[in-house]
């Protein structure tokens, strides 16, 4: 027994394990901000990453373009057909927007949950260990990015900002298996219904919209959008389309599978969304506590 | 001047892991198989075997810490894991023959140990609920295949590079 304790290496190993557990505990606590050294390291490595990542992305893009050219003719035909529809739709949208604006002025309500500012960013890295789906983008708190902001591509919502360093920030994708990844969403229909997106099904590649009452009229094909009720996200960002509705294990509620509109793999350029309407601090705190569970 | 060659090569590999994951076509195929590049772990084993084990551990420590901060956000996991595994592999290579095939094999073994270790930690802290059999099939096997290919490609050049650098010093 004394031999055991005298073994220097073993003691060193034990000390290391204790430090390891302490460090993991430190990193797992709910931190709003990164520590200064972490920010410094992230930004410095981010600089190297963006220097190397952009040329490769460009190269990949060239190959992609060559592939795209093959289908140009067919796509062109199809798009021309859609163009006429588009002009009609655009005039309609303009008219509605004007209508909306004037009605809002009448109501004296100029702020809306749907308003947001855009911060354009480029992806410079992706977490290679693939346990947690994180990407790093090249805009940080110096450009106005803050934790918990929504991140979208042209197609739809992809995730939210996890941490922001001065010049880079980490984005947690919706496909991450982290259970705290919840988003308040609504299903577009005659009567909008509000639920939360909780979790991601890796085998189908779909998001899970949980706790739908049995009497709710939810059908495949309906669109799911962010509600803006979570406190940080703006309202009306596209999330995806319902593909299937199945009963839960307990039989009291149902779960809908939502096929995300955005592609979680092919991400080059993203938009960080800053809601213009001030977020309610109380709401924020409440959301934070919910996420803890 | 030559002292900084190896750290820069390792830094390039560090970034290349993330670029590999970003541009590899595997994600588009919609498969359940996960190919995780563990290029760093392999090169640390080579460094630990062909120079001395403390240098391998030092590289594992520094780049593991970078990996933790930049990619995963959980400090300590790779920092501890990579340096410890580099140490183990250097010890193992002392006990076994130290030719390039054995070292390559040790590199792959290191990848397996690292995958198990990270899986266990992620399971314990609740970041994943993957079943063990799923882990073996969908994650460990493809990862081992990918990294074996990497070892085959890089074993000779990296051995040349490391021995050349240590001779010069």
HADDOCK unambig.tbl for C-alpha pairs under 7 A between the chains (distance, minus, plus):
assign (segid A and resid 20 and name CA) (segid B and resid 76 and name CA) 5.42 0.50 0.50
assign (segid A and resid 20 and name CA) (segid B and resid 77 and name CA) 6.97 0.50 0.50
assign (segid A and resid 23 and name CA) (segid B and resid 75 and name CA) 5.88 0.50 0.50
assign (segid A and resid 23 and name CA) (segid B and resid 76 and name CA) 5.84 0.50 0.50
assign (segid A and resid 24 and name CA) (segid B and resid 74 and name CA) 5.88 0.50 0.50
assign (segid A and resid 24 and name CA) (segid B and resid 75 and name CA) 5.92 0.50 0.50
assign (segid A and resid 24 and name CA) (segid B and resid 76 and name CA) 6.33 0.50 0.50
assign (segid A and resid 27 and name CA) (segid B and resid 73 and name CA) 6.90 0.50 0.50
assign (segid A and resid 27 and name CA) (segid B and resid 74 and name CA) 5.19 0.50 0.50
assign (segid A and resid 27 and name CA) (segid B and resid 75 and name CA) 6.08 0.50 0.50
assign (segid A and resid 28 and name CA) (segid B and resid 74 and name CA) 6.78 0.50 0.50
assign (segid A and resid 38 and name CA) (segid B and resid 69 and name CA) 6.20 0.50 0.50
assign (segid A and resid 42 and name CA) (segid B and resid 69 and name CA) 6.91 0.50 0.50
assign (segid A and resid 42 and name CA) (segid B and resid 70 and name CA) 5.39 0.50 0.50
assign (segid A and resid 49 and name CA) (segid B and resid 15 and name CA) 6.08 0.50 0.50
assign (segid A and resid 53 and name CA) (segid B and resid 19 and name CA) 6.51 0.50 0.50
assign (segid A and resid 125 and name CA) (segid B and resid 18 and name CA) 5.59 0.50 0.50
assign (segid A and resid 125 and name CA) (segid B and resid 19 and name CA) 6.51 0.50 0.50
assign (segid A and resid 126 and name CA) (segid B and resid 18 and name CA) 5.15 0.50 0.50
assign (segid A and resid 126 and name CA) (segid B and resid 21 and name CA) 6.73 0.50 0.50
assign (segid A and resid 126 and name CA) (segid B and resid 22 and name CA) 6.00 0.50 0.50
assign (segid A and resid 127 and name CA) (segid B and resid 18 and name CA) 6.05 0.50 0.50
assign (segid A and resid 127 and name CA) (segid B and resid 71 and name CA) 5.02 0.50 0.50
assign (segid A and resid 127 and name CA) (segid B and resid 72 and name CA) 6.74 0.50 0.50
assign (segid A and resid 128 and name CA) (segid B and resid 17 and name CA) 5.88 0.50 0.50
assign (segid A and resid 128 and name CA) (segid B and resid 18 and name CA) 4.95 0.50 0.50
assign (segid A and resid 128 and name CA) (segid B and resid 21 and name CA) 5.77 0.50 0.50
assign (segid A and resid 128 and name CA) (segid B and resid 36 and name CA) 6.51 0.50 0.50
assign (segid A and resid 128 and name CA) (segid B and resid 37 and name CA) 6.73 0.50 0.50
assign (segid A and resid 129 and name CA) (segid B and resid 36 and name CA) 5.92 0.50 0.50
assign (segid A and resid 130 and name CA) (segid B and resid 36 and name CA) 6.86 0.50 0.50
assign (segid A and resid 177 and name CA) (segid B and resid 127 and name CA) 6.80 0.50 0.50
assign (segid A and resid 177 and name CA) (segid B and resid 128 and name CA) 6.47 0.50 0.50
assign (segid A and resid 178 and name CA) (segid B and resid 127 and name CA) 5.82 0.50 0.50
assign (segid A and resid 203 and name CA) (segid B and resid 32 and name CA) 6.48 0.50 0.50
assign (segid A and resid 265 and name CA) (segid B and resid 27 and name CA) 5.92 0.50 0.50
assign (segid A and resid 265 and name CA) (segid B and resid 28 and name CA) 6.81 0.50 0.50
